Amino acid sequence: MDKDLLGQQEVRDLCQRAVEAQRQFASASQAEVDKICGAMSKAGFRASRKLAELAVADTGMGRVEDKILKNEFATRDVWEFCKDLRTVGVIDHDRRTKHTVYAEPMGVIAGIIPTTNPTSTAVYKALIAVKSRNALVASPHPNAAECIIEALRIVAEAAEKAGAPKGLISCIAMPSIKAASALMKNENIALILSTGGSSIVRAAHSSGKPAIGVGPGNVPAFVDHTADVRKAINDVIIGKSFDWGTICSSEQALIVDRRIEKKVLDTIARTDIYWVKGAERALLEKFMVPSDGRLNTAVVGQSPAKIAQLAGFTAPENTQVLLVDQDGVGPEYPLSREKLSPVLAYYTVSDTEAGIALAARVIEYDGVGHTAVIHSSSQENIERFAERVRAFRVLANTPAPHGSVGYTTGLEPAMTLGCGTWGGAITGDNITPLHLINRKHLAIETDPVEPGGVIGSGRSIKGSYSRYDDVSPGSEGRSTVSEQDEQDGQIEENVITGLADKFRQELGN
């Protein structure tokens, strides 16, 4: 049979098994869920090195040591955060309002797994799906299929040994664009959790299913005149070179206040940054962003020395970041966009205001809603930056990838980072198990309605309609409802007429 047809049939089979497994798992207790997730976390953590090596071999992207850290984070750190979360039964109760909230699983989650962060994203999505009593059917990027399938096999096997029904976690073995599309449109899918390029995210959002998708991140890093320059440049190098830039929240533009530029340049000169200038800059721009305006995927997750070689010049083998001057932001400045590699645009600005304005332009161009960073010792400048840039993760004085996922900050540990409505997503949060549950509400009457439909004595008429107290002629400065009216639950006809007129007037406006 045709490979695409086989893949689509496989999707139908996996989804059907997932539905049956999830229905069985939906009755699991919190203790049973946590036992299974704990086993998954331990198994994934133990396999961190194996999966990192497999991911690099499978994709040709990134660095083994950095992928080990990502795998450990996606298993140990994510589980440490969510292990005490209530995801079964009553998760909230207000005694005063008699309002109770119950957690209900969504059903079967379609997990779209990228090639840039394959194994870490796979185990993370499996963990948060099972923690919320959902099933996961994953669609791996075809160029990372082997490592993703193995990662999910490891955690699925651990889950089943701990008591999970077979089929709760599964992965398409014959991945393709058509198989991914069939998965997202399958009738049994309740939610799509999509991580990857903009095209797959758009496909998720246009599938007709609820979706949480992550768009591109064009992260500006502004170093203002009050910053600890040595730490700031070190943080930028750590973030930008981490796994050779494959994390979408890695720094894309270094913006420097001219008042401290000499100190910045002196610091850069003592690092493993290679400054790309002149003819080399033209070669790099042409190679990375050809005439069609799309990023050349040959650079994704590659070392600086290899990228330089591919572009036609030489950089030292120990280079950690390729730094390139850019004169502006937009399509005519090829490297002002997201680059998914250890290539960093460099800008200078006259002052703090100009730095904040440029950071806002950078993120608007190719990463709105995602992440932005400021290095500063001024709380006022940090807050001004946070208020102005349209990012849902504004970080201060930390490497961007590590801070955005919650490794060096107090953000929720996650490998899927929402971009909010600014970025075309439903949320700007770091995605946790609590984003994968339905909340059912039990509400018990607190304000009885008297027989005949009159508002009961349990609710204050004056309190409920205080903004309409001046509706009657001559009533300026006082309520038109008397205390006796409130006590008796009676409202005079002229007040009712006045309220109706007021409502009509406001609706008209």
Summary of the structure (lengths in Angstrom):
residues: 509
radius of gyration: 27.4
end to end distance: 63.3
largest distance: 89.0
contacts: 1825
relative contact order: 0.11
helix: 48%
strand: 18%
